[in-house]
Amino acid sequence: MSPADKNCTHDAQSKLQAPWRAHICVWFFMLTSSMSPLLLLCFLGRQSIGLGNWADTFIAIALIQGALWFAQRRCSSEDLSYWEGLLIVGTATTTKISPFTLLLAFPVLLLTVAASFLFAVTHDGNSPLRHAQLCYGRLIIAIYRRRL
């Protein structure tokens, strides 16, 4: 164990202290994006919602959940979990006016999640340019440096 490791007093649960607004923003984004096929069906399918529409909707929700799980597994590391990265993005786009926070955070979180899925799909453990964890970490750092 190196001397730097002995001086390290944090654990995985207390590494990131994000404001409550960022937590709410990220959770609201994840719920609405995960359930977007159902929301779309409810808003657009008012005439007649057939049994096939419901089945397609639940299949789409399962596919979105699978893609999020896959991205989370590939992009998480000991230093930066997937959710901590999303909280950092949520914190970087937080303003003091809540409606503006949602307007700013949703597109940035959507692009972050989409990019993380691409990093997970194109992952190559031997290449530092295509390593999902490293690419995700660089993306989060870049977003945080350009925060509001």
C-alpha positions in Angstrom: 0.0 0.0 0.0 1.4 3.4 -1.0 1.6 6.3 1.4 -1.0 8.1 -0.6 -3.4 5.2 -0.1 -2.9 5.3 3.7 -3.8 9.0 3.7 -7.0 8.4 1.7 -9.9 8.5 4.2 -12.9 8.5 1.8 -15.0 5.5 0.9 -17.1 4.9 -2.2 -20.3 6.1 -0.5 -18.9 9.5 0.6 -16.8 10.5 -2.4 -19.3 12.8 -4.0 -21.4 15.4 -2.2 -23.8 16.7 -4.9 -26.5 19.2 -4.1 -30.1 18.0 -3.8 -31.0 19.9 -7.0 -28.6 17.8 -9.0 -30.0 14.6 -7.5 -33.6 15.6 -8.3 -32.6 16.7 -11.8 -30.7 13.4 -12.6 -33.5 11.2 -11.1 -36.2 13.1 -13.0 -34.2 12.8 -16.2 -33.6 9.1 -15.7 -37.2 8.4 -14.9 -38.6 10.4 -17.9 -36.0 9.0 -20.3 -36.5 5.4 -19.2 -40.3 5.7 -19.3 -40.4 7.8 -22.5 -42.0 5.1 -24.6 -44.9 4.9 -22.1 -45.2 8.7 -22.0 -45.2 8.9 -25.7 -47.9 6.2 -26.0 -50.1 8.0 -23.4 -49.8 11.4 -25.1 -50.0 10.4 -28.7 -52.1 7.3 -28.6 -55.3 8.7 -27.2 -57.5 7.4 -30.0 -57.1 3.7 -29.5 -54.4 1.9 -27.6 -54.2 -1.7 -28.7 -52.6 -4.6 -27.0 -49.7 -4.6 -29.5 -48.9 -1.0 -28.6 -48.6 -1.8 -25.0 -46.3 -4.8 -25.7 -44.1 -2.7 -28.0 -44.0 0.0 -25.3 -42.8 -2.4 -22.6 -40.3 -4.0 -25.0 -38.9 -0.5 -25.7 -38.7 0.3 -22.0 -36.9 -3.0 -21.4 -34.4 -2.2 -24.2 -33.7 1.3 -22.8 -33.1 -0.3 -19.3 -30.8 -2.9 -20.9 -28.8 -0.2 -22.7 -28.5 1.9 -19.5 -27.4 -1.2 -17.6 -24.8 -2.1 -20.3 -23.5 1.5 -20.3 -23.3 1.6 -16.5 -21.4 -1.7 -16.3 -18.9 -0.7 -19.0 -18.4 3.0 -18.0 -18.2 2.7 -14.2 -14.8 2.5 -12.5 -13.5 2.5 -9.0 -12.7 6.2 -9.3 -15.9 7.3 -11.0 -19.2 5.4 -11.0 -21.7 5.9 -13.7 -24.2 7.6 -11.4 -21.5 9.9 -9.9 -20.7 11.0 -13.4 -24.3 11.8 -14.1 -24.5 13.7 -10.8 -21.4 15.7 -11.8 -23.2 16.5 -15.1 -26.3 17.5 -13.2 -24.3 19.7 -10.9 -22.5 21.3 -13.8 -25.8 22.4 -15.3 -27.5 23.5 -12.1 -28.6 27.0 -11.8 -30.5 28.8 -9.0 -33.7 28.8 -11.1 -35.1 25.3 -11.2 -37.0 25.4 -14.6 -33.9 26.6 -16.3 -31.9 23.9 -14.7 -34.2 21.2 -16.2 -34.0 22.9 -19.6 -30.2 23.0 -19.5 -29.6 19.6 -17.8 -31.9 17.4 -20.0 -30.0 17.9 -23.3 -26.6 17.6 -21.6 -27.7 14.5 -19.7 -29.2 13.0 -22.8 -26.0 13.5 -24.8 -24.0 12.1 -21.9 -26.1 9.0 -21.7 -26.0 8.5 -25.5 -22.2 9.0 -25.5 -21.7 6.6 -22.6 -23.7 4.0 -24.6 -21.4 4.5 -27.6 -18.4 4.2 -25.4 -19.7 1.0 -24.0 -20.5 -0.5 -27.5 -17.1 0.5 -28.9 -15.1 -0.5 -25.8 -11.6 -1.9 -26.4 -9.8 -2.7 -23.2 -6.4 -2.5 -24.8 -6.8 0.9 -26.4 -6.7 4.1 -24.2 -8.6 5.9 -26.9 -11.5 3.4 -27.0 -11.6 2.3 -23.3 -15.1 3.0 -22.1 -14.2 3.9 -18.5 -11.5 6.3 -19.7 -13.6 7.9 -22.4 -16.5 8.4 -19.9 -14.2 9.9 -17.3 -12.8 12.4 -19.9 -16.3 13.3 -21.0 -17.4 14.0 -17.4 -14.2 16.1 -16.8 -14.8 18.1 -20.0 -18.4 18.8 -19.0 -17.5 19.8 -15.5 -14.8 22.2 -16.8 -17.4 24.0 -18.9 -19.9 24.2 -16.1 -22.2 27.2 -15.6 
